[in-house]
Structure formats: structure tokens, C-alpha cells
Amino acid sequence: MTSNLTARPPVREALPFTLQDVRSAIPAHCFQPNVGRSLAYFFLDIGIITLLFWGAVQLDSLWVLPFYWLAQGTMFWALFVVGHDCGHGSFSRHRWLNNLVGHLSHSPILVPYHGWRISHRTHHANTGNVETDESWYPVTESRYNQMTWLEKFARFQLILFLYPLYLFMRSPGKKGSHFSPSSPLFRPSEKWDVLTSTLCCALMIAALVGVGFSFGFGFLFKFYLMPYVVFVIWLDLVTFLHHTDAEIPWYRGEDWYFLKGALSTIDHDYGIINPIHHNIGTHVVHHVFLSIPHYHLLEATEAAKPVLGEHYRKSELPIWRALWSAYRSCFFVSDQGSKVYYQMPVKK
């Protein structure tokens, strides 16, 4: 990984600054996780989730349930972001603590912590690369034209519901599963990590089935499955918007290197949701420096912006308009060219 961050191959178009230039502009404390603060966010999320569940069960009203689904699903997403920091090692400098809290954060929402952590590592190491990125990368025009209507429907219409499918099947054109140690995603040395996380998810599913038999599957539907759907929508929405915009360049071959690819993402403002989901919409600097904890992303971004200049991107559109714009205009990239942008089909 270090060589990806420091060694720059010959390129056709180089940025006017280096990785070290950006790092030097960010205060040193932004790179240092605080265990107490990280744990406080974890326990706060767990506490709110518990309180929401207790309150919803007590009231159990058709008038309350939709608000509960939205609030609880949002908190599931916030908890995922805590586990996301664990996966990057920005939760703490202790691997055992990162793994413990990562499993406690991800297993309850049916995410295989190590399986996801490893594939997410691949995504960060190859962001912006048409050929090697792991998730939310564009298809080529020729591939788009070959896709069946069902493939197009799944990719371009169900964009907010794809995450469970991705865990089982990865992205289109890639093989393997986040639950299987034999997947090409993983090294042989990572076998037991993957099995551990898969087992944790299996135990969670067994617990949910037990709840269904004990309290009724209507209970399970109301108080877990519907918030889980909202969580999936949040995850797909945020990650889709991070990497899908008509103004974001994608690269091929020698025109790609780590820093250029890392900057091929865009920040979004989620308003009052920003502090709830731990400012994960502040995503550009996160892609450049994975070791920055979520609670330092805002400060780090402000410090880096003068260096990044026009290469820092932030959408000024409301979230619903940004989603609609990407949905309508981002379908494929050209088969040719080392720097390409999303295009849309020409109407005939």
C-alpha cells in the first residue's frame, strides 16, 4: 500500500501538488485517533439505537413506526460509519480494539466486518480507476450496450437497494463474495478473518430468526427489517453520490495514480444529518488520508482546500437534486481515452 501512496509512475497529466504537500497543510493532530472520543461515538450510537427500539416497542403505533424506521435506519447507518473507521484503523491505533468494535458495529446490521474491510481497502487503493476500482465504478459504453434490460434495471433503477447483493456477489464483472474466504478478494492469510466475520453475521441471523419465532415475524419486520432497509438506502445513497457525478473524472492506465484517483470523489452536504452520520459526506480528504478519524474530517478538509484548489470538489446541490442529476446523466464512460467522464445514452 505504501508504494501506491508514494511512488508515482509516468503520467500524461500530473497534479500541481504532491501527497506530501496536502499532508503538510493538515494539522498533525488530525491524523491521531482519540480512543476515548472514538468509543464515545460508538456508545452514543448504541445508546440511541437502544432507546429508539425501546420507545417504539412501548408505543407500537402505526403513526410512530414510519418515524422509527427512518430514525433507526439512520442510526444503523451511523453505526456502520463507526465500524468504517475501525476498518481503516482510524478508530484507534489498537488492531484488537478496531476489530472488536468493528464486529460489534457491523454484525448487528449484517455486514461481514473483515470481508467488507478488505474489499473496501481495494476500493480505496484503486479509486477513480475504471479498470481496477472495486465499487461504484462506471461501465464502458460497449458494455452498457451489451447489458440486458434486467442488468440495466438492477444497476440503474435499484441503485438504492444494491448493497446486500454486493456483499454476496460484488460489483458487476467481478467474482467472489464477501462471506467466502475462497473469494479472489482475499489473500490466504485472511481466511480466518473472513470466516470470523461470516460466523458473526450467521449468529446475528440466527438471533433474528429466534426473535421472529419468539415474538412473531411481524415484530421482526416492524422493529428490525424496516430500519435495515432504510440503512441500506442510506449506505447506497451516500456511497453512490460520493463517486457518481458527471464532473468527476475517471482514469485508465498510466494516467491514473493514487492521489488523482483519490480526488475523483465529491463532498456532499446532508444538513442536519451531517453530525448524525459522523460527517461521512466529507469524503474527499478521507480518500486521500484513510487514517483521519471522522471527527477530524471537517478541520482537515478546510486545511487541505487551499492546496487542492480546483481539484477539491463539493456539490452545492441539495441531496435529492444531486441524486436526480446523477441518476439521469451517469450511465457509462467511453471505451477510449485515459481520462473519461460519465455520459448518457443519446436518444434516438
N, C-alpha and C positions, 0 to 999 in steps of 0.2 A: 504493500500500500504506500509506503513512504516514497518509493521511486515514482509512483503515479503523481505524487504531490510536488515533487521537487525537480524531476528530470523533464525537460521539455524537448520533444522531438522537433525536427524541422517542420515548420508550418508555413502556410501560404499567407495567413493573416494573424499577426500576433497582437495581443492586447498591449496597451501602452503602460502597463504596470505589471508587477510580478506578485506572486502569492505572498512573498515576504513584505512587499510594500503594503498590502492590505493588512497583514497581521500586525505590522508595526503601528498602524493607525489605531488599532483597537486596544484599550486599556488591558493590562496583563491580568487583572482580577476577573475579567470576563471569561477567561479560559479555565477558571478554578471553580469546581463544584463545591458547594457547601452541603455536607451530609445532613445537617440539621434542617436546613431550608428545603432540601430535596425531599426528605422524609415528611416534612410538614405538609407539602403539597400532596403527597401520597395519602397521608392520613386524613387530610381535609376532603379529598375526593371520596375516599372510602366512607367517611362520616356522612357526607351529603347524600351519597347513594343509599346508605342505610336508612337515613332519616326519610328520604323520599319514598322508599319502599314501605317503611312502617306507616307513614301517613296515608299512602294510597290504599294499603290493606285496611286500615281503620275506616277510611271513608267509603271505599269501594263503590264509587258513584260513577254513572255514565257521564256526568258532567265534569268530573275530575279527571277521569282516565286519560283523555287526549292530552291534557296539560302534563300529566305524569309521564306519559310516553315521551313527549318532547323533552321534558326536563331530564328524565332519567337516561334517555338515549344520548343526550348531550353530555351528561356526566360520564357515561360509558366511554364516550369519545375522549373526554378529558383524561380519564384513567388510562386509556390507550396511549396518550401523549406522554404520560409519566413513564410507562413501560418503554416507549420510544426512546426517551433519554437513557434509560437503562441499557437498551440495545446499543447505543452509541458510546457508552461509557461516560456520558456526561452527567449521569445521576450522582455518581461518586467515583473515587479512584480505587474502590474495592470491587474486584470482579465478583466475589461471592455475594456481596450485597446487591450489586446490579442484577445478578441472575435471580436472586431470591425475590426482590421487589418486581423484577420483570415478569416472573411467573405469577406472582400474586396480582399483578396488574392485568396481564394478558389472558391467563387461563380462564378467569370468570367470564370473559367476553369471547371465548372460544378462538383465541389467536395463539398458535403454537409459537411461543416466545423465541426459541432458538431458530426454528425454521424460518420465521419471519425475519429475525435479526440478521441471519446470514444472507438471505436474498436481498434485504434492504441494503446491506453492505455492498452487494454487487451493483445495485441501483446507484448508490452514491459514488462509487468508483467509476461509473460509466455514464453519468447524467449528460444528456444532450447529444449522445452518440446514437445515431439512427440504427447502427448495426449491433451495438452491444448493450444498450440500456436494458434494464430489467422490467420496468413497468411504465405505463402511460407513454410509450414511445409511438411515433406515428408509423402507419403502414405506408408503403410506397404506392404510387398511382397504379402501377401494373398489378400489384397485389390487391388493391381495392377493386379493380375491375374484374378480378377473378373470384372475389368473395361471393358466396351465395347470399340470398336475401336473409337467411337465418343468421349468418355470421354478421352481416351488416346490422341487422336488428339488434343482436346482442351487444355489439361493440358501440353502436352509435345511438341506440334508443334506451338501453338498460344501463347507461353509464353510472347511475347512482345505486346500482344493486349488484355490482360485479364482484365485490371483494371476497365473499365466500367461495365463489367459483375460482377466483385467482389463487386462493390458498390451496385448492385441490388440484388445479390444472395449470397454474402460472398464466402468463400472458399468451396471446395467440402467436403461434410459430415457435413456442418454447415448450420443452418437455419437462416432466417431473412434477412433484407435489411437495408442498411444504411439510407434509406429515411423514414422508418416506425417506429414511436415511440413504436409500439407493438412488435418490434423485440426483441428476447431474448438477444440481445446485450445490451439493455438499461434498466436502472432502472426506476421505475415510476416517480421519481423526475426529470428525464432527458427528460421527454416528450416534454416540451415546447422548450427546447434547440434544440431537433431533428426537431421539426416542424418548428422552425425558419429557420434552415439551409435548410430544404427541400423547404420552401417557397422561400428563396433566389435563389435556383437553378431553381425553377419553373419560377421565374421572369426573370432570365437570359435566359432561353429557350424561353420565350415569347418575350423578346427583340430580340433574334436572329431570330425568326420567323418574327418579324416585319421588321428587316433588310432585310431578304430574300424577303418579299413582296415589300419592298420599292426600293431596289437596284438590285433585282434579286437573285435567289438562286445560280447562278454561282458566283456572288460576294461573297456570304456567303461561298461557297465551297473554293474559292481561298484564301480568306483572314482570315478565321477562322477555318473551318473544317480541312483543311490540316495541319495547325500548331497544331491543337488539337491532330491529330493522332500522330504527332511527339512527342508531350508532353506525350501521353500515352506510346509510345515506350520508351522514357527516363525513365518514372516512373517505368515501368515494368522491364526494363533492370537493373537499379540501385538496386531496391529492390530485384530482383531475385539474382543478384550477391552478395548482402550482406549476403544472407542466404543459398546459394546453392553452395556447394563445397565439393568434395569428402573427404577433410581433416577436415571438420567441424564435431564435434561430436554432436549427439542428445541424450537426456536422457529421462528415464522413472522413474516414482515412486520416491522412496526415494533417488535415485542417482541424482536427479535434485534439485538444489536450485538456487535462483535468480542470484548470481554472476556467477556461472558456465554457466547458460543459457545465460546470457548477453554476455559472452565471446565467445559464439558459433556463432560468426559472423566474417566477414573478411573485412579488408580495401582494397580499390582499388584506383589506380592512374588513373585519367582521363585526365592527361596532361593539356593542355590549358583550358579545361573545368572546372577544379577544382575551380578556383575563380569565374567562371560564375555561377555555381550551388552551390556556397557557401560551398565548401569543404564537401559536404554531403557524399562523398566517404570515408571520415574519420569517420568510423561508429562504431568501437569497443567501444571507450570511450563514445560515445553518448549513447550506450545501457547501459553502466554502470551508467552514471550520466545524466539524462534527462535534468537537469537544466543548463547545459553548453550551452551557445549560440553558434551558428555555427562559429562565428568569433573567438572563443577561442578553437575550437576543435584541431587545429594543435598543439598549445602550450600544451594543456592538454594531448594530446597523447604522445608527446615527454617526458613529465614529468612522465607519468604513465608507459611507456615501461620498464624501469629498474625493476619495481616491478612486472609487468606482465610476463616478461621473455618470455619463450616459449609459454605461453598462449595468447600472443598477436599475431595475425595473419594478415599478409598483403600479398596480391598476388603480385608477381613480373611479372606476365604475362600481356601483352597488353590486353586491354579490349576485343577485338574481340576474342583473344585466350582463355581468361577466360570464355567467353560466350560459345564458342565452346566446351571447355572441360567439363563444367557443363552440357551442352545440351546432350553430348554424354555419360556421365558417371553417372549422378544423376537421378535415376528413383524411387527407393524405399529403405526402410530400413527393416531390419529383423523384423519378428514378435516377436522374443525373444531377451532378453538382455536389461539391464538397460542403457548401453552406446552403441550406434549404429552409423553406418556411412552409407552414401548413397552407393547403389550398382547399378549395371546394369544387365539387363537380360542376361542369358547365352544363347549364340547362339546354336541352335540345328542343 
